[in-house]
Amino acid sequence: MQPFLPFTRPSIDEQTIQEVADVLRGGWLASGPKVKAFEAALSEYCGGRPVRTQTSATASLEHALLVCGIGPGDEVIVPAMSFVASANVVVRTGARPVFVDVDLETRNINLDQAEAALTARTRAIMPVHLCGLPADLDRVYRLAERHRLRVIEDAAQAIGSSYRGRRIGSFGDLVCLSFHPNKNITSIEGGAVVGGSPEEVHELELHRFHGQSRISADECETHFAGGKANLSDVAACVGLGQLRQLEAFNARRRELAARYFELWGEDAPLTLPARGDAGHNWHMFAARLPLARLRISRLEFIEAMAVRGIGIGVHYPAMHLFSAYRALGYREGQFPNAERIGRETVTLPLFPAMRMEDVERVVGAVNEVLREATR
Ligand SMILES: *Cc1c(COP(=O)(O)O)cnc(C)c1O
């Protein structure tokens, strides 16, 4: 029996482990020089734009909304297919998430529906670059300009992706990154906001530390009752080690994804993801099961793959069907593509430490399970 193959796994190199040990011995553990260095390195990666880190992308997204002044009475357009953080952060500001459907193939926001959903209360739009495939940002920013909307990009899955040759984060309004261990690089937990005016960047700093700023060695001011979401130097040290490897990680992800397509050619037994272009960072390889033609459920598929030593993920259930969002009035049938993806999606293993033989093993197991299960 081969070792269990998870759908994702972070790769931490020995050099980073050594550097973390040095931080632990150094005596400065909370936000300090490593956080500054991580933010500087991220800024350089994003074309010199300002970067402020937080303890999660959930905090990054929430703070980005808050510095735009979004709150009660406001509406934010959000695709119904994403990780639930995308909508939760809007609710937490007191604003209303206004869901729209996604494209079935790209899984990204349907901008015709976004335009139709605008009201006098719409303040912002949150495109999500799902699986690392960038949303149509030219159109997003044209729409935002025409209707004076802020754009908060949920780029949690898109570090290292490019849109029409421009790196995600190197342009645009406020762009939020995640360094959760499942993402393309990790700081264990962590996130960042890229962009913002000098005033907004200052406000981001307040939001992550009690609404407080230091005036001098013996004086500080608390401007509002802020929360706490500052990254630790230990986490930033991990992030710095990961950022050095980001390009190599993403190149490997692209090779592995290409191998899936090559092995399946035109006759895959499930619907493969949109291929995108060379700018896709292949955060996830999410396919759809042909459930109508199968004698088994998705859960039975996941169990059959687990028996073969292969981990399968589900990313994601449609957000509007969660009880937290039904309570806001959302109902089944409103966003058919998001609902269909939510029912049929399966994430196949894809991470930098995977071997080409692992891809072959996954393809073989999927073919076998689905052949046996087809009506
Ligand atoms: C992971 C993720 C988040 C949240 O990131 P955290 O760092 O775990 O808070 C938000 N949106 C999307 C699309 C994600 O994939």
The ligand as an SDF file (V2000), in Angstrom:
LIG
                    3D

 15 15  0  0  0  0  0  0  0  0999 V2000
   -8.5580   30.6390    2.4230 C   0  0  0  0  0  0  0  0  0  0  0  0
   -9.5160   31.6350    1.9090 C   0  0  0  0  0  0  0  0  0  0  0  0
   -9.9260   32.7290    2.6770 C   0  0  0  0  0  0  0  0  0  0  0  0
   -9.5490   32.9030    4.1180 C   0  0  0  0  0  0  0  0  0  0  0  0
   -8.1780   32.8560    4.3350 O   0  0  0  0  0  0  0  0  0  0  0  0
   -7.6370   32.6590    5.8380 P   0  0  0  0  0  0  0  0  0  0  0  0
   -6.2080   33.0980    5.7380 O   0  0  0  0  0  0  0  0  0  0  0  0
   -7.7770   31.2050    6.1500 O   0  0  0  0  0  0  0  0  0  0  0  0
   -8.4370   33.5170    6.7210 O   0  0  0  0  0  0  0  0  0  0  0  0
  -10.7800   33.6440    2.1060 C   0  0  0  0  0  0  0  0  0  0  0  0
  -11.2070   33.5060    0.8500 N   0  0  0  0  0  0  0  0  0  0  0  0
  -10.8420   32.4650    0.0790 C   0  0  0  0  0  0  0  0  0  0  0  0
  -11.3330   32.3860   -1.3260 C   0  0  0  0  0  0  0  0  0  0  0  0
   -9.9940   31.4860    0.5940 C   0  0  0  0  0  0  0  0  0  0  0  0
   -9.6620   30.4470   -0.1670 O   0  0  0  0  0  0  0  0  0  0  0  0
  1  2  1  0
  2  3  1  0
  2 14  2  0
  3  4  1  0
  3 10  2  0
  4  5  1  0
  5  6  1  0
  6  7  2  0
  6  8  1  0
  6  9  1  0
 10 11  1  0
 11 12  2  0
 12 13  1  0
 12 14  1  0
 14 15  1  0
M  END
$$$$
